[in-house]
Amino acid sequence: MNPRPKGIFVMGAMSGALFLSFPALAYAADAAFPTINIGIGSSANPSEIATSLKVIFILTVLSLAPAILVLMTSFARIVIVLSFLRQAIGTQGMPPNQILIGLALFLTFFIMSPVFNDINENALQPYLTEKISQENALSKAAAPIRTFMFKQTREKDLALFVRAAKLNRPKVYDDIPIQVLVPAFIISELKTSFQIGFLIYIPFLILDMVVASVLLSMGMMMLPPVLISLPFKLMLFVLVDGWHLIMGSLIESFH
């Protein structure tokens, strides 16, 4: 077979495709595509500078939102208690971490809903309708969160950080800055969650000791007690409706 007709056919097909693509290339050359430019420039208008600073401040707050959710709400106590519960039962990863975190998040939204509603009504909505300034909105938004944290914080923990910050003895709660309140709230939450976790551990620990004593008396020293006590702990937890008791106790602990 002569290769010349085949080569001529391939060259003709390529020429035809190139010819058909000329209108598309011409349209693409004439079309206007949007461009995005990010840079730092000089401005003589103070309002533009203030707007830029507000945008930077909002982005900073959004980047700190996970830390605010974890350390300034009821989330820390809930997730620590649920972790203690899983370890006390000894189920080794059941429920999974995703389930515990999701349950802690939704329970946090449920407990903090009065605070979030107060922020929405008195700070966010007036700011969106331009009834109050940004600074006033931030102060009104911080007030419900501070009230919630003060209710859950021990005076002993507050005094510790007031002394560490070398502040004068505050007369009212408004005199305590947020950088003093947050760590005091965190260690108070840790203490409360560990106390609840200790109470959760007691019945399961007693059950483990009983099973271990029975196995030892029967001479089954090589059989792990956890292997035998786990079904009994699950049965005990289900019979007493443990999830209902734990969730109810957690909700009541914030009131």
Secondary structure per residue as TSV (DSSP state, phi and psi in degrees):
chain	resnum	aa	ss	phi	psi
A	1	M	-	360.0	134.4
A	2	N	-	-75.5	123.2
A	3	P	H	-74.4	-12.4
A	4	R	H	-66.5	-45.0
A	5	P	H	-60.8	-36.5
A	6	K	H	-65.4	-42.3
A	7	G	H	-64.9	-38.5
A	8	I	H	-65.5	-37.6
A	9	F	H	-64.9	-43.0
A	10	V	H	-63.7	-43.6
A	11	M	H	-64.3	-38.0
A	12	G	H	-65.3	-40.6
A	13	A	H	-64.6	-41.5
A	14	M	H	-65.1	-39.1
A	15	S	H	-65.2	-39.2
A	16	G	H	-66.4	-41.6
A	17	A	H	-64.5	-39.8
A	18	L	H	-65.8	-37.6
A	19	F	H	-65.7	-40.7
A	20	L	H	-69.8	-24.8
A	21	S	H	-83.3	-9.3
A	22	F	H	-60.3	-44.0
A	23	P	H	-62.8	-39.1
A	24	A	H	-65.7	-41.0
A	25	L	H	-65.4	-37.7
A	26	A	H	-67.1	-38.8
A	27	Y	H	-66.0	-39.9
A	28	A	H	-66.1	-32.9
A	29	A	H	-69.8	-34.9
A	30	D	H	-84.1	-20.6
A	31	A	S	-72.5	148.8
A	32	A	-	-102.0	118.8
A	33	F	-	-102.7	139.7
A	34	P	-	-71.2	146.5
A	35	T	-	-123.7	151.7
A	36	I	-	-120.0	124.8
A	37	N	-	-119.5	125.0
A	38	I	-	-118.6	124.1
A	39	G	-	-163.2	175.4
A	40	I	-	-115.6	120.8
A	41	G	-	-130.6	175.3
A	42	S	-	-92.5	149.4
A	43	S	-	-144.2	139.2
A	44	A	S	-98.8	-1.0
A	45	N	-	-95.7	116.6
A	46	P	H	-63.3	-29.6
A	47	S	H	-65.7	-36.4
A	48	E	H	-65.6	-39.0
A	49	I	H	-65.5	-41.3
A	50	A	H	-64.6	-39.8
A	51	T	H	-64.2	-41.0
A	52	S	H	-63.6	-41.4
A	53	L	H	-64.9	-37.4
A	54	K	H	-64.6	-40.6
A	55	V	H	-63.8	-42.8
A	56	I	H	-63.1	-40.3
A	57	F	H	-65.1	-42.1
A	58	I	H	-64.2	-41.2
A	59	L	H	-64.2	-36.1
A	60	T	H	-65.5	-42.2
A	61	V	H	-63.6	-41.1
A	62	L	H	-65.2	-36.6
A	63	S	H	-67.9	-26.3
A	64	L	T	-92.4	1.6
A	65	A	H	-58.7	-42.5
A	66	P	H	-60.6	-41.1
A	67	A	H	-65.9	-37.4
A	68	I	H	-64.7	-42.1
A	69	L	H	-64.6	-39.6
A	70	V	H	-77.1	-40.7
A	71	L	H	-104.5	-7.8
A	72	M	S	-122.9	14.0
A	73	T	S	-130.9	-168.2
A	74	S	S	-82.9	3.3
A	75	F	H	-62.9	-43.1
A	76	A	H	-61.3	-47.6
A	77	R	H	-62.2	-42.3
A	78	I	H	-65.2	-47.2
A	79	V	H	-70.6	-32.5
A	80	I	H	-69.2	-42.3
A	81	V	H	-64.0	-41.9
A	82	L	H	-65.0	-34.9
A	83	S	H	-67.1	-41.3
A	84	F	H	-61.1	-40.5
A	85	L	H	-62.3	-44.5
A	86	R	H	-64.8	-39.4
A	87	Q	H	-69.1	-36.1
A	88	A	H	-66.5	-39.5
A	89	I	H	-71.0	-34.5
A	90	G	T	81.6	32.7
A	91	T	-	-84.3	-5.8
A	92	Q	S	56.1	66.6
A	93	G	S	96.3	5.7
A	94	M	-	-121.2	121.9
A	95	P	S	-67.2	155.1
A	96	P	-	-65.0	164.6
A	97	N	H	-60.2	-36.1
A	98	Q	H	-62.5	-39.3
A	99	I	H	-67.5	-43.2
A	100	L	H	-64.9	-43.1
A	101	I	H	-66.1	-43.1
A	102	G	H	-62.9	-43.6
A	103	L	H	-62.6	-41.3
A	104	A	H	-64.5	-37.9
A	105	L	H	-65.2	-49.2
A	106	F	H	-68.4	-34.6
A	107	L	H	-68.5	-33.9
A	108	T	H	-64.3	-45.1
A	109	F	H	-61.6	-36.3
A	110	F	H	-67.3	-45.5
A	111	I	H	-70.3	-37.7
A	112	M	T	-88.4	3.0
A	113	S	H	-59.4	-39.4
A	114	P	H	-61.4	-37.6
A	115	V	H	-67.0	-45.0
A	116	F	H	-65.7	-37.9
A	117	N	H	-65.0	-38.4
A	118	D	H	-64.1	-42.1
A	119	I	H	-63.9	-41.2
A	120	N	I	-66.3	-41.5
A	121	E	I	-76.3	-39.3
A	122	N	I	-99.6	-14.6
A	123	A	I	-124.3	-54.4
A	124	L	I	-70.7	-52.7
A	125	Q	H	-64.0	-44.1
A	126	P	H	-61.1	-33.6
A	127	Y	H	-70.9	-39.5
A	128	L	H	-66.3	-32.2
A	129	T	T	-88.2	8.0
A	130	E	T	61.0	34.0
A	131	K	S	-87.4	-25.8
A	132	I	S	-131.9	161.1
A	133	S	-	-80.9	172.3
A	134	Q	H	-66.7	-40.6
A	135	E	H	-64.4	-41.4
A	136	N	H	-66.0	-37.2
A	137	A	H	-65.5	-39.9
A	138	L	H	-65.5	-40.6
A	139	S	H	-67.0	-39.7
A	140	K	H	-69.1	-32.1
A	141	A	H	-73.3	-32.3
A	142	A	H	-76.2	-24.9
A	143	A	H	-61.7	-48.5
A	144	P	H	-64.0	-37.0
A	145	I	H	-66.7	-40.9
A	146	R	H	-63.8	-39.7
A	147	T	H	-62.6	-42.8
A	148	F	H	-62.1	-45.3
A	149	M	H	-67.8	-36.5
A	150	F	H	-64.4	-35.0
A	151	K	H	-67.6	-28.7
A	152	Q	H	-99.6	-1.0
A	153	T	S	-102.0	136.2
A	154	R	-	-80.1	145.0
A	155	E	H	-63.7	-31.8
A	156	K	H	-61.8	-41.9
A	157	D	H	-70.1	-38.4
A	158	L	H	-61.8	-43.6
A	159	A	H	-63.0	-35.5
A	160	L	H	-58.8	-49.0
A	161	F	H	-78.6	-25.5
A	162	V	H	-65.2	-43.0
A	163	R	H	-67.1	-40.3
A	164	A	H	-64.7	-33.8
A	165	A	T	-82.3	-4.7
A	166	K	T	57.9	45.3
A	167	L	-	-95.6	156.7
A	168	N	-	-68.6	154.7
A	169	R	-	-60.0	117.8
A	170	P	-	-72.0	141.8
A	171	K	S	-90.0	-36.0
A	172	V	S	-130.4	166.9
A	173	Y	G	-64.7	-28.3
A	174	D	G	-66.0	-18.7
A	175	D	G	-78.4	-10.6
A	176	I	S	-89.0	119.1
A	177	P	-	-72.2	163.8
A	178	I	H	-67.6	-31.2
A	179	Q	H	-70.6	-15.0
A	180	V	H	-92.9	-36.6
A	181	L	H	-69.3	-42.4
A	182	V	H	-62.2	-51.4
A	183	P	H	-64.7	-33.5
A	184	A	H	-64.8	-40.0
A	185	F	H	-63.9	-39.7
A	186	I	H	-65.3	-48.0
A	187	I	H	-70.3	-28.0
A	188	S	H	-67.3	-40.9
A	189	E	H	-65.3	-38.6
A	190	L	H	-63.3	-42.6
A	191	K	H	-64.9	-44.1
A	192	T	H	-63.0	-43.6
A	193	S	H	-66.4	-36.2
A	194	F	H	-69.6	-35.2
A	195	Q	H	-63.3	-44.5
A	196	I	H	-64.2	-41.1
A	197	G	H	-62.2	-36.6
A	198	F	H	-63.6	-43.2
A	199	L	H	-65.2	-33.1
A	200	I	H	-69.3	-35.8
A	201	Y	H	-68.6	-29.8
A	202	I	H	-57.9	-53.8
A	203	P	H	-63.4	-37.2
A	204	F	H	-71.2	-33.7
A	205	L	H	-66.5	-40.6
A	206	I	H	-62.5	-41.2
A	207	L	H	-64.5	-40.1
A	208	D	H	-62.2	-41.3
A	209	M	H	-66.4	-39.5
A	210	V	H	-64.1	-45.7
A	211	V	H	-64.2	-41.4
A	212	A	H	-64.1	-39.3
A	213	S	H	-66.0	-40.5
A	214	V	H	-65.1	-44.2
A	215	L	H	-64.3	-38.1
A	216	L	H	-66.9	-39.1
A	217	S	H	-68.8	-27.1
A	218	M	T	-87.3	-1.4
A	219	G	T	80.9	10.9
A	220	M	-	-91.8	64.9
A	221	M	T	-74.8	-22.2
A	222	M	T	-85.6	-9.8
A	223	L	S	-88.1	123.9
A	224	P	-	-64.3	128.7
A	225	P	H	-63.2	-30.3
A	226	V	H	-63.2	-34.4
A	227	L	H	-63.8	-31.7
A	228	I	H	-89.0	-36.1
A	229	S	H	-77.7	-21.5
A	230	L	H	-59.7	-48.1
A	231	P	H	-61.7	-36.1
A	232	F	H	-68.4	-36.6
A	233	K	H	-67.4	-40.5
A	234	L	H	-64.0	-41.7
A	235	M	H	-64.5	-42.4
A	236	L	H	-62.2	-42.8
A	237	F	H	-65.4	-37.2
A	238	V	H	-73.6	-40.6
A	239	L	H	-65.6	-35.8
A	240	V	T	-87.3	3.4
A	241	D	T	56.6	60.8
A	242	G	H	-61.1	-40.7
A	243	W	H	-64.0	-38.7
A	244	H	H	-63.1	-42.7
A	245	L	H	-67.8	-42.8
A	246	I	H	-66.3	-46.7
A	247	M	H	-64.5	-42.3
A	248	G	H	-64.1	-39.6
A	249	S	H	-67.4	-38.7
A	250	L	H	-64.6	-42.8
A	251	I	H	-65.3	-42.7
A	252	E	H	-67.6	-27.6
A	253	S	T	-67.4	-16.3
A	254	F	T	-96.6	0.6
A	255	H	-	-104.0	360.0
